Amino acid sequence: MSDKTNHGIIGQSEAILRMLAMMRKVSASDSTVLINGETGTGKGLAARAIHLESQRRESAFVAINCGAIPENLLESELFGHVRGAFTGATTNKVGKFEQAHGGTIFLDEIGDMSADLQVKILRVLEEGEFEPVGGNRTVTVDVRIIAATHRDLEKQVSEGLFREDLFYRLYVIPLVLPPLRARQADVSLLAQHFLDEFNARVGGRIAGITDEALAVLGGYAWPGNIRELRNLMERLVVLKDDGFIDVDDLPLKIRKTLDANVGSLGVSLAEDGICFNTAVTEFEKTLILQSLEKTRWVKKKAAQLLHLNRTTLVEKIKRHRITPQDLQVDQYISK
């Protein structure tokens, strides 16, 4: 991506920075791209960013979710149809491929496409042409194809569910988007971004997110990835009147992450209970101590272990008043 903008892609983790560097290289070419990643990782955002950095940026970016449209309608959506091609076809219709002429077409969830349509997509890739449904006129197009799927296409090929020849035509430049659980350093950035977005959209008055709540969010596995985090922030902005989002505001399934992590660090729930916010603070302090112990007080390396910026780690060390004496060692290197 360009130095000035990542076109909505937010993050500073090593995983996302590597991906942005790869996307920057991909954008400079006109090659077919196959994006793989779990649901909610932002495959559509990545595809649009590649287009906006490419030489085709002034032309159309046309996206279609191949898994969301009924099979009997998908062919018409992709290639268009002529009047009278089927019941209800009262006028000619231009398909997505023709709309994308000169630009980029994004075929999301291409792994859900039928074998018959796969043949026609293969023809467009190889020859740049197709016929609308019910027509005999060949349409020639110049499009760049970016496809995406959350499925294992190689496995589908071995099972006979996806054409091998199409797979290798698509598999020119593969990109694998990292799940959010591999981008823990980005959770706080994304959470704040979505908080600002929904505050502005619905007139919310949420002042921010406490460090304790951010620590819990950072320890959650996020099976729904960025989409799950975005939906959570929207819900919190709508339901909470004002103030800061704290641990108690988070859903139980996310708070349970803290219980599991605290338990693994030797903290147990007493009969008379435990102060939740204190437990979160102690959990954070323990993690920082462990990272510093592993790296012999080399703060840059400790920050990398925790997926934090070095400046953020230094601030937390000061807040918790952590010193080398806390680790019961004589000498550390401070960098």
N, C-alpha and C positions, 0 to 999 in steps of 0.2 A: 504494500500500500504506500501511498505518498507520505512524505514526512509530516504533512499538515493534518491529515485526517485518515482514519481507518474506516470511514463510511459506516459508523455505528458499531464497529467491533471494539469492545472495551476490554482492556486487560493489560497486565504487566507481568504476568507469570511467564516462566521460561517456555512452557508449553505453547501459549498463545503467541508469544513473540517468534518462536520458530515457525508457527503456522503463518503468521503475517509475512515473514520473510519469503516463505515458499509461494504464497499467493502473489507477492510482488513480482516474482520471477514468472509465474504462470500468466499474469496479466499482460506481460510484454509479448507473449506469443499469441497465436490464434488456434492453439491445439485444443482438442476435446478434453474436458476435465470430468473426472468421476469423483464426486465427494461422498465419502462414507462417514457416518457418525450416528450416534444414538439419537433417538427422538428428543428434540428440544435443544440440540447443541448449536443451532443457528446455521444450518446448511443453506437456507435461502438467503440469509444475510451475507454469507460468504460468497455465494454465487453472484449476487448483485454487486458486491465490492469488486470482484474480479472484472465484471463488465465495466464498471465505472472507471477503472484504471486502465482499460484496454483501448485500443485504437477504434473500437466500435462504440465508444461511450456516447457519441452524438446520435446514435441510432437506437432503436427500441430494445428494451429488455423485457421479454415476455416469459412469464412463469406459468406453469400448469402443474397441478398435483395429480399425477397419474393414478394415485390410489384413492382419490376422493371423488372421481367421476365414474358413473356406471359404464361398464364395458361397451354397451351398445351406443353410448354417446361420445365416448372418448375419441374414437376415430374421426368423427365429425369435428370435434373440438380441435384436434391436431391438424387435420388436413382440409377442413371445410367441406361443404357439400353444394350440390347444384339443386336448383328448384325441382321438386318432384322426386328426389332421390329416395325418400321414404315418407311415410305418413307424418304430416306436420311440417315437412320441408317446403314451405310456401314461397321462399325466396332463396337466392344464392347466399351462401355464407362463406366468408374468408376465415380460414383456420389459423391457428397460432403460428404455424411455421411461416405462412405467408406474411402474417403481421410482423414477424421478427426479421424479415428480409433486410439484410445489411447489418443486423444487430446480433443479439444473443437470445437463444431460447433455453430456458431452465426447465428440465424435465425432472420434477421432484418425485421421489418414490418410484423410480423406473422399474424397480424389482417387482412391482405389483402388476406390470403390464402383461397382457396375454401374448401367446406365441405368435398369433397372426399379426398383431400390431408391431411386435418386435421385428418382424420381417420388413415391414414398411419403414420403420425407423432406420434399420440397417441400410435400406436403399437410399434414404436421404443422406446418411453419413457417407456412403460410397459415391453416389452420383449427384447428390444435390437436387433431386427431383422427386415428384409424387403426383398422383391424380386425386382430386377431390372426390369424396364419396358420390357415386352415381354419375361421375363425369368421365369423359375420355380425353380431356385436354391435359397435357402434361405441364405442370407448373415447376419452374426452376427457381431455386432460392439460394441465397448466399447467407448462411447463418452459422454462428458458432454454437455448438451444443455443449451445455454444462448439465450433467446428470447427477442425481443424488439418490441415495438409498440408505436405510438403516439396516438392510439385510446383508447377509454374507453372499454376494453374487457368485463367488467361486464355488461355494457349497451348492447354490442353486443350479449352477452349470453341471456339477457332478451328479445332481439328482434329476437332471433333465427338465428343470423348471425355467431355465433361462438359456437362450441361445449362446453357444460358445463363440460363434463368429461375431455376434453383437457385443458380447462382453469384451473381447479383445479390441474391437473398434472403439469402445468407450474407455477402455483402460489404457489410455495414452499417458495422461498425467493423473495419478491417483492422489487425492488429498484425504486424510483422515482427521476429522475434527476431534479434539480432546474433549472428554466429558468434563463436567464442572468439578467433579470430585478430584480430577487431576489438575485443577486450577484453583486451589484453595486461596492462593494469594489474590485472586480476582473477585472473590465472593463479596468482600466489603465494598469494592469499587462498583460492582454491578448492583448491589443492594442500594447504595446511595444514589446511583443513577436512576434506578426505577423509583425510588422514593421521591426524588425531585420531579420525575416525569409525572407521577400520579398526583403529587401535590399540586402541580400546575394544572393538570387536566381536570381534577374534580374540586379544586379549591381547598385542598387539604391543609392542615396546620401542624403537621408532624415536624417537630424540630430536628429530629435526627434519630440515630440508633446508638444505644449505649454500647460501651466496649464489651460488656458481659454478653449482650445479645449477639454482637458480631462474633465473639468467640464461639458461641454455640452454633451460629450459622456456618462458621468456617469448619466446624467439625462434623457437619451433617453430610451424608453421602449424595444427596440430590439425585435420586433416580430419574426425576423428570427434567434434570439439567437446568439450563438457563430459563426455559419456559416455566418451570415450577417455581423458581425464585421470583420471576417477574409476577406471576399470579399471586404469590404470597404477599409481595409488597403492595400490590393493588388492593388485596383484601385488607391488609393492615391499615392502609391509608383511608379506606372507606369506613372501616368499623371503629377505628380509634379516633377520638375527637381531636386531641392535641397532645403536646408533650413529646417525650422520647419513647421510642419502641424499646421495650425492655424484655428480659427473658420470659417473664410471665405472660407477655403478649403473644409469644410464639406458640404454634400448635404443639400438642402433646408429643406427637411422633418425632418432632425435631428436638424438643427438650429431652426426650429419652436418650438422645445421643450423648448429652452431657452426663446423664446418669451412668451410662455404660463406660464412658471415658474416665469419669471420676473413679468409678469402681476399679477400673484397670490400674489406676495409679494408687490404689490402696486406701481410698476413702470410702467409708461405708455409711449407710443411713442409720442414725441412732434411733432408739425407740421414741424419743421425743422430737424427732425430725432434725432438719438441718436448714440453715439459712442458704437459700438457693444462690443469691447474688454473691455471698461470701465464697461458696463452693466454686462458682465460676472464676472468681478472682484468683483463688488458690490454684485452680486447675491451670490457668494461664501462667501464673508464676512458676509452677512446677515444670511446665513445658519449656519455659524460657531457661530455667536452671539446667534442665536436661540438655538443651541444645548448646548452652555455653560449656557444659561439662564435656560434651562430645567433641567440641571444637577447640577446647582449651582457651576459651575466652576470645576467640577470633570472631568478632561480631558479624563480619561479612558472611562468613561460613555459617554461623548460627542462624542468621536471618534467612539464608538460602534453605536451611533445613526446615524452617518454619514457614517458608514461602511468604516472607515479609520483605519489605524494603529495609535496608540497614537503618535508615533514619527512624522508621516506625519502631524497630526493635530497640534502638537507643532510648526512645521516648518511654517505652514500656519498662525498660530496665530502671530508668530514673523514677518512674511512677511507683514501681514496686520496691525501690530502694535496694536493688540487688547489688551486692559487692562480691569480689572474689572470695572474701571470707565466708560467704554463704555456702560456698562449695568446699570449704575446708581444704584449700590448697595454698601453697606458698607463693606461687608465681604464675601469671598468665600473660599471654601476649595480647595486647589490645590493638586491634586494627579496624 
